[in-house]
Amino acid sequence: MSRNGRGSDGVVPAFGILLVILFGSAFAVFASMALSSRFGGGGDDPHGYALIFGTFFALGAGLVTALGIPLIFTPRLRATAFLGSLIGYLAVAAGLVTALLTA
């Protein structure tokens, strides 16, 4: 038991690490798929489905990753980590949406 009586101190950071690993790797795969479809030769994805669905799934997985990152930090640092991860997510999301709309 922790000092505040709310369970183990390592459960929330472990859950955050699990979220970041699972959804972060999915985000990396989908974002890579979308961007390689957009900036690649175009021979592998003639209709643009990898770009469309890769962007859509990358945005969802990236949001879960951005919300999971602050859970890794101590409660005192979570607000700062949340702000940083949200700003990073918004920057990457803007780039992905821009790549989708300019194709």
C-alpha positions as CSV (number, residue, x, y, z in Angstrom):
1,M,0.0,0.0,0.0
2,S,1.2,3.5,-0.7
3,R,1.2,6.3,1.8
4,N,-2.1,7.7,0.6
5,G,-3.9,4.3,0.8
6,R,-4.8,4.2,-2.9
7,G,-2.8,1.2,-4.0
8,S,0.6,0.6,-5.4
9,D,2.7,3.6,-6.4
10,G,3.9,1.9,-9.6
11,V,0.5,1.0,-11.2
12,V,-0.2,4.3,-12.9
13,P,3.3,4.7,-14.4
14,A,3.3,1.1,-15.5
15,F,-0.1,1.6,-17.2
16,G,1.3,4.7,-18.9
17,I,4.4,2.9,-20.1
18,L,2.2,0.1,-21.5
19,L,-0.1,2.7,-23.3
20,V,2.9,4.5,-24.8
21,I,4.6,1.3,-26.0
22,L,1.5,-0.1,-27.6
23,F,-0.1,3.0,-29.1
24,G,3.2,4.7,-29.8
25,S,4.4,1.9,-31.9
26,A,1.1,1.8,-33.7
27,F,1.4,5.5,-34.2
28,A,4.9,5.2,-35.7
29,V,3.7,2.5,-38.1
30,F,0.6,4.4,-39.3
31,A,2.4,7.7,-39.6
32,S,5.3,6.1,-41.5
33,M,2.8,4.4,-43.8
34,A,0.9,7.7,-44.5
35,L,4.0,9.7,-45.0
36,S,5.7,7.2,-47.3
37,S,2.5,7.0,-49.3
38,R,2.5,10.8,-49.6
39,F,6.2,11.4,-50.3
40,G,7.1,8.1,-51.9
41,G,6.9,7.3,-55.6
42,G,3.2,6.6,-55.5
43,G,3.6,3.2,-57.2
44,D,2.7,1.2,-54.2
45,D,-0.5,3.1,-53.3
46,P,-2.1,4.4,-56.5
47,H,-5.5,5.2,-54.9
48,G,-4.1,6.8,-51.7
49,Y,-5.8,4.5,-49.2
50,A,-2.6,4.1,-47.2
51,L,-2.4,7.9,-46.9
52,I,-6.0,8.3,-45.9
53,F,-6.3,5.4,-43.5
54,G,-2.7,5.8,-42.2
55,T,-3.4,9.4,-41.3
56,F,-6.7,8.6,-39.7
57,F,-5.3,5.7,-37.5
58,A,-2.1,7.6,-36.8
59,L,-4.2,10.5,-35.4
60,G,-6.1,8.2,-33.1
61,A,-3.1,6.3,-31.9
62,G,-1.1,9.5,-31.4
63,L,-3.8,11.0,-29.2
64,V,-3.8,8.0,-26.9
65,T,0.0,8.1,-26.8
66,A,-0.1,11.8,-26.0
67,L,-2.6,11.2,-23.2
68,G,-0.5,8.2,-21.9
69,I,2.8,10.0,-21.7
70,P,1.9,12.1,-18.6
71,L,1.0,9.0,-16.7
72,I,4.7,8.0,-16.7
73,F,5.7,11.0,-14.6
74,T,5.1,11.8,-11.0
75,P,1.9,13.6,-10.1
76,R,3.8,16.8,-9.5
77,L,5.2,16.8,-13.1
78,R,2.1,15.4,-14.9
79,A,0.6,18.9,-15.9
80,T,3.9,19.9,-17.5
81,A,4.2,16.5,-19.3
82,F,0.6,16.8,-20.5
83,L,1.2,20.2,-21.9
84,G,4.4,19.1,-23.7
85,S,2.9,15.9,-25.1
86,L,-0.2,17.7,-26.3
87,I,1.8,20.4,-28.0
88,G,3.9,17.8,-29.7
89,Y,0.8,15.8,-30.7
90,L,-0.8,18.9,-32.2
91,A,2.3,19.7,-34.2
92,V,2.6,16.2,-35.6
93,A,-1.2,16.0,-36.3
94,A,-1.0,19.3,-38.2
95,G,1.8,17.9,-40.3
96,L,-0.1,14.7,-41.0
97,V,-3.3,16.5,-42.0
98,T,-1.3,18.9,-44.1
99,A,0.3,16.0,-45.9
100,L,-3.2,14.4,-46.5
101,L,-4.8,17.6,-47.7
102,T,-2.0,18.6,-50.1
103,A,-1.8,15.2,-51.8
